[in-house]
Amino acid sequence: MSDTQSLLFPLGDLTLRGGGRIPAAQLAYATWGELNADRSNAILVFHALSGTQHLSGQHPDPPPGCDFWSMELHEGWWSSMVGPGKAIDSDRFFVICANYLGGCYGSSGPATLNPETGKPYGSSFPHLNVADIVDAHLPLLSHFGIEQLHSVIGPSVGGLCALTFATRHPDRVSRVIPIASGFKTTVLNRLILFEQILSIENDKHFNGGDYYESEFPRIGLALARMISHKTFVHLDTFERRARRDLVHEEEMLSWYQVRDTFQSYMLHQGKKFTERFDANTYLRIIDMWSRYHAVTEGDAETPAELFARSREANHRFLVFSIDSDFCFYPEEQAELVKHLEDAHVDTMHITVHSMKGHDSFLLEPELYTPHIRELLAD
């Protein structure tokens, strides 16, 4: 697949659900395939926490205004699933993916310049809700003349966005595919996310989020990534990946010495992440994740009221669980499916049997492709 470039879409001045404001906001996005004559073949994909708008193909050039583009990001993060003849077939569908509002890959975020001050937003960039992320996509869809999406798809945190899009704007989509996601953030996940927030906040270079003209809080961000990474990868996969020489990190350790390859592997993952992500963006996304509840984001009173919208809009849901997932446990998808079935929404629930944990949706396309292809083709 040929190189794909990011484009910027102006959103104008945005007022967020929490009262915050973003002047002259913009979304960075990319597309694959062609929009058909009646604009009925569009699929919107929401990326995961640290994903980008670059789903598929090669992207050697950074998005406009992005300072966090590393070699690791040159290959589209879902090339195994998006492209000609693949599960999300760009020969049949027009596929759109945008970097989240608050992101660090071209969309307006804490690292971008505030047009009113000429300096990075930093600490002044407002808190976000998943509903803010979702609603920011509507002007982009209108720009393409898309009144109703064929499908909305999202893995992990992107699944929260896909679910919220479908329930906030039920007439704008037909099929909904949340993968390894949930209905509301559990107490366990809120605690794990809070540990990551504390890691960044307590880095001596964080400075309340205003660090762009000095040292970045790399140690805090690396530690946050290490805390989260062990929920993404199955322990057996850790063992296979950690068979390498020890790496000693004097920057992060003084008295303690790395004792085994597992510790070395985690240090490597944490430090590598700091080369391609912004700590402020990380905080904004895990903050909105930690407060997520589908009913609240959908401005409903009860799950029954929320999913009555999907029933009336004739939505078809395909919900994926991963049996070895330690990030979004299978019980979380079961709760979502129960609410959907109680509301008499057309729902299929697939449990993927994998030894790769939460990251299975990135690593094992063969387990997802037949089911996704069938729903999209029907």
Backbone hydrogen bonds, N-H to C=O, Kabsch-Sander energy under -0.5 kcal/mol:
donor,donor_aa,acceptor,acceptor_aa,energy
4,T,58,Q,-1.7
7,L,29,Y,-3.0
9,F,27,L,-3.0
11,L,25,A,-3.1
12,G,25,A,-1.0
14,L,22,I,-2.7
16,L,20,G,-3.1
19,G,16,L,-1.9
22,I,14,L,-2.7
25,A,12,G,-2.4
25,A,22,I,-0.7
27,L,9,F,-2.4
29,Y,7,L,-2.7
29,Y,27,L,-0.5
30,A,97,C,-2.1
32,W,95,V,-1.9
39,R,36,N,-1.5
43,I,94,F,-2.7
44,L,151,S,-2.2
45,V,43,I,-0.5
45,V,96,I,-2.7
46,F,153,I,-2.6
51,G,48,A,-1.5
55,L,53,Q,-1.3
59,H,74,H,-3.0
66,C,63,P,-2.0
70,S,68,F,-0.8
73,L,70,S,-1.9
74,H,71,M,-1.6
76,G,57,G,-3.0
77,W,54,H,-1.9
78,W,55,L,-2.6
79,S,76,G,-1.3
81,M,78,W,-1.9
82,V,78,W,-2.1
83,G,88,I,-2.0
86,K,83,G,-2.0
88,I,81,M,-2.9
89,D,87,A,-0.9
90,S,83,G,-0.9
90,S,88,I,-0.6
92,R,89,D,-1.4
93,F,89,D,-2.7
94,F,41,N,-2.4
95,V,32,W,-2.6
95,V,93,F,-0.7
96,I,43,I,-2.7
97,C,30,A,-2.0
98,A,45,V,-0.5
99,N,28,A,-2.9
102,G,108,S,-3.5
103,G,100,Y,-2.2
108,S,26,Q,-2.6
112,T,109,G,-1.3
114,N,119,K,-3.1
117,T,114,N,-1.7
118,G,114,N,-3.4
121,Y,112,T,-2.0
122,G,110,P,-2.8
124,S,121,Y,-2.1
125,F,122,G,-1.6
132,D,129,N,-0.6
133,I,129,N,-1.6
134,V,130,V,-2.5
135,D,131,A,-2.8
136,A,132,D,-1.7
137,H,134,V,-1.7
138,L,135,D,-1.1
141,L,137,H,-2.2
142,S,138,L,-2.5
143,H,139,P,-1.9
144,F,140,L,-1.2
145,G,142,S,-1.3
146,I,141,L,-2.5
147,E,145,G,-0.8
149,L,172,R,-3.7
150,H,42,A,-2.5
151,S,42,A,-1.2
152,V,175,R,-2.0
153,I,44,L,-2.6
154,G,177,I,-2.2
156,S,179,I,-2.8
158,G,155,P,-2.1
159,G,156,S,-1.5
160,L,156,S,-0.9
160,L,157,V,-0.5
161,C,157,V,-1.4
162,A,158,G,-2.3
163,L,159,G,-2.5
164,T,160,L,-2.2
165,F,161,C,-2.8
166,A,162,A,-2.1
167,T,163,L,-1.9
168,R,164,T,-2.4
169,H,165,F,-2.3
172,R,169,H,-2.2
173,V,170,P,-1.0
174,S,149,L,-1.1
175,R,150,H,-1.4
176,V,316,R,-2.6
177,I,152,V,-2.5
179,I,154,G,-2.6
180,A,320,F,-2.0
185,T,292,Y,-2.4
190,R,186,T,-2.3
191,L,187,V,-2.1
192,I,188,L,-2.2
193,L,189,N,-2.8
194,F,190,R,-2.1
195,E,191,L,-2.0
196,Q,192,I,-1.4
197,I,193,L,-2.2
198,L,194,F,-2.6
199,S,195,E,-1.8
200,I,196,Q,-1.8
201,E,197,I,-2.9
202,N,198,L,-2.0
203,D,200,I,-1.6
206,F,203,D,-2.0
209,G,206,F,-2.1
210,D,207,N,-1.7
211,Y,209,G,-1.0
214,S,211,Y,-2.0
218,R,216,F,-2.2
221,L,217,P,-2.1
222,A,218,R,-2.8
223,L,219,I,-2.4
224,A,220,G,-2.1
225,R,221,L,-2.4
226,M,222,A,-2.1
227,I,223,L,-2.2
228,S,224,A,-2.0
229,H,225,R,-2.9
230,K,226,M,-1.1
231,T,228,S,-1.9
232,F,228,S,-0.7
232,F,229,H,-1.1
233,V,229,H,-1.6
237,T,234,H,-0.6
238,F,234,H,-2.0
239,E,235,L,-2.1
240,R,236,D,-1.7
241,R,237,T,-2.7
242,A,238,F,-2.1
243,R,240,R,-0.9
244,R,242,A,-2.0
248,H,246,L,-0.5
249,E,247,V,-0.5
250,E,248,H,-0.7
252,M,249,E,-0.8
253,L,249,E,-1.7
264,S,260,D,-1.8
265,Y,261,T,-2.4
266,M,262,F,-2.1
267,L,263,Q,-2.3
268,H,264,S,-2.3
269,Q,265,Y,-2.4
270,G,266,M,-2.5
271,K,267,L,-2.6
272,K,268,H,-2.3
273,F,269,Q,-1.8
274,T,270,G,-1.1
275,E,271,K,-0.5
275,E,272,K,-1.2
276,R,273,F,-1.7
277,F,273,F,-0.7
282,Y,278,D,-2.3
283,L,279,A,-2.3
284,R,280,N,-2.3
285,I,281,T,-2.3
286,I,282,Y,-2.4
287,D,283,L,-2.1
288,M,284,R,-1.9
289,W,285,I,-2.1
290,S,286,I,-2.4
291,R,287,D,-1.0
292,Y,289,W,-1.7
294,A,183,F,-2.5
297,E,293,H,-2.6
298,G,294,A,-1.7
299,D,296,T,-1.6
300,A,295,V,-2.5
306,L,302,T,-2.3
307,F,303,P,-2.8
308,A,304,A,-1.2
309,R,305,E,-0.7
309,R,306,L,-0.8
311,R,307,F,-1.9
312,E,308,A,-2.5
313,A,309,R,-1.8
314,N,311,R,-1.3
315,H,310,S,-2.5
316,R,174,S,-1.7
317,F,346,D,-2.9
318,L,176,V,-2.5
319,V,348,M,-2.9
320,F,178,P,-2.1
321,S,350,I,-2.8
323,D,352,V,-2.5
325,D,322,I,-2.0
326,F,231,T,-0.8
329,Y,327,C,-0.6
332,E,329,Y,-2.2
333,Q,329,Y,-0.8
334,A,330,P,-2.1
335,E,331,E,-1.8
336,L,332,E,-1.6
337,V,333,Q,-2.9
338,K,334,A,-2.3
339,H,335,E,-2.0
340,L,336,L,-2.2
341,E,337,V,-2.9
342,D,338,K,-2.7
343,A,339,H,-1.4
344,H,341,E,-1.5
345,V,340,L,-2.4
346,D,315,H,-0.7
348,M,317,F,-2.2
350,I,319,V,-2.8
350,I,348,M,-0.5
352,V,321,S,-3.4
352,V,350,I,-0.6
354,S,352,V,-0.7
359,D,232,F,-2.2
359,D,356,K,-0.7
360,S,357,G,-2.1
361,F,358,H,-1.1
362,L,359,D,-1.8
363,L,359,D,-1.4
364,E,360,S,-2.8
367,L,364,E,-1.8
368,Y,365,P,-1.3
369,T,365,P,-2.7
372,I,368,Y,-2.4
373,R,369,T,-3.0
374,E,370,P,-1.8
375,L,371,H,-2.0
376,L,372,I,-2.6
377,A,373,R,-2.0
378,D,374,E,-1.5
